[in-house]
Amino acid sequence: MFRRSPTPYRRQFLHLFATFVVALPIHEAYAASFDCAQAKQPDERAICASRQLSEMDVEMAVRFGTLTGLVAMGTRSDMQDEQRAWLHARAACRVDERCLRTSYTQRIDTLKREYEQLKSRGPF
């Protein structure tokens, strides 16, 4: 059967997703999507101290980066505004791990829904 080659967007998504999956087992040092050596805020320090939160942070960052790479510039700007608002809300959790997990779960779910909406409009 003849298969079409993946579009550039699909190849970019697959590459980023593969990078994320390959990097997951390497989190022994609890590497977040940001430099933990520079973490100054309570929420950032809590993320760096927790393997689960660090992994959630990486997943969120990969999903956000993938989505912003697939949308037009105006939409990208709106998404960046949403991300800044989410980061501000996340900071309000301070060191409360339950609050941080909830915040990440909600943000990741939002990014998943946005990707599904984008995918449904295709063409990927």
C-alpha positions in Angstrom: 0.0 0.0 0.0 1.3 3.5 -0.8 1.9 5.7 2.2 2.3 9.5 2.0 5.4 10.9 3.7 4.7 12.9 6.8 4.2 16.7 6.4 6.9 19.0 7.9 4.6 19.7 10.9 4.0 16.0 11.6 7.8 15.3 11.3 8.5 18.2 13.7 5.9 16.9 16.2 7.2 13.3 15.9 10.8 14.5 16.4 9.9 16.5 19.5 7.8 13.7 20.9 10.6 11.1 20.4 13.0 13.4 22.1 10.7 13.7 25.0 10.2 10.0 25.3 13.9 9.2 25.0 14.7 11.8 27.7 12.2 10.6 30.3 14.4 7.9 31.8 17.3 10.4 32.2 15.6 12.4 35.0 17.7 11.0 37.8 18.8 14.6 38.6 15.2 15.8 38.4 15.9 18.1 35.4 13.0 20.5 34.8 12.6 22.4 31.5 14.5 25.3 33.1 17.9 25.5 34.8 17.4 24.3 38.4 20.7 25.9 39.3 19.0 29.2 38.6 15.8 28.4 40.4 15.0 31.1 42.9 11.2 31.1 43.3 9.6 28.7 45.8 7.6 26.9 43.0 10.7 26.5 40.9 12.7 25.0 43.8 9.8 22.6 44.6 9.7 21.5 41.0 13.4 20.9 40.9 13.2 18.9 44.2 10.5 16.5 42.9 11.0 13.9 40.2 7.2 13.9 39.4 7.0 17.6 39.2 10.1 17.8 37.1 8.7 15.3 34.7 5.4 17.1 34.5 7.3 20.3 33.8 9.2 18.7 30.9 6.1 17.2 29.5 4.3 20.6 29.7 7.2 22.4 28.1 7.5 19.9 25.2 3.7 20.0 24.5 3.8 23.9 24.7 6.8 24.1 22.4 5.3 21.7 19.9 2.0 23.5 19.8 3.5 27.0 19.4 5.6 25.6 16.5 2.5 24.5 14.7 0.3 27.6 14.9 0.3 31.0 13.2 2.1 33.9 14.8 -1.1 35.6 16.1 -2.2 32.4 17.8 1.3 31.8 19.1 1.2 35.2 20.8 -2.1 34.3 22.4 -0.7 31.0 23.6 2.4 32.7 25.1 0.0 35.1 27.0 -1.9 32.1 28.3 1.4 30.4 29.3 2.6 33.5 31.2 -0.8 33.6 33.0 -0.4 29.9 33.9 3.1 30.5 35.2 1.8 33.3 37.4 -0.9 31.0 38.7 1.6 28.2 39.2 3.8 30.6 41.2 0.9 31.1 43.7 1.3 27.4 44.7 4.7 28.2 46.2 6.0 24.9 47.6 2.6 23.1 47.8 3.3 20.0 45.8 -0.4 19.0 45.5 -1.2 22.5 44.2 1.7 22.3 41.7 0.6 18.8 40.5 -3.0 20.0 40.0 -1.7 23.1 38.1 0.4 20.9 35.8 -2.3 18.4 35.3 -4.7 21.1 34.2 -2.2 22.8 32.0 -1.2 19.6 30.3 -4.8 18.7 29.7 -5.4 22.1 28.2 -2.5 21.7 25.8 -3.6 18.2 24.9 -7.1 19.5 24.0 -5.6 22.4 22.0 -3.4 19.9 20.1 -6.5 17.7 19.3 -8.4 20.7 18.1 -5.5 21.7 15.9 -5.1 18.2 14.6 -8.8 17.9 13.7 -8.4 20.9 11.4 -5.3 19.2 9.8 -3.6 18.7 7.5 -1.0 16.7 9.3 
